[in-house]
Amino acid sequence: MDDGSGQFLTYLSFSLGDLWELFAFGIINAGDQETEFVSICDYQTVLDLKFTL
């Protein structure tokens, strides 16, 4: 289905030493309000801190 909608994704990652990592990503949904992606939400973001042994 091609309704003219799309998504733009950005992913960022920062090392905080040997065991910690801070990462974030954001998604922007593009298109009219009646399109598949935008009808769910306009944008979303996630920020997380990861610990690895």
Secondary structure as GFF3:
##gff-version 3
##sequence-region A 1 53
A	DSSP	beta_strand	6	15	.	.	.	ID=ss1
A	DSSP	beta_strand	20	30	.	.	.	ID=ss2
A	DSSP	alpha_helix	36	40	.	.	.	ID=ss3
A	DSSP	beta_strand	43	51	.	.	.	ID=ss4
###
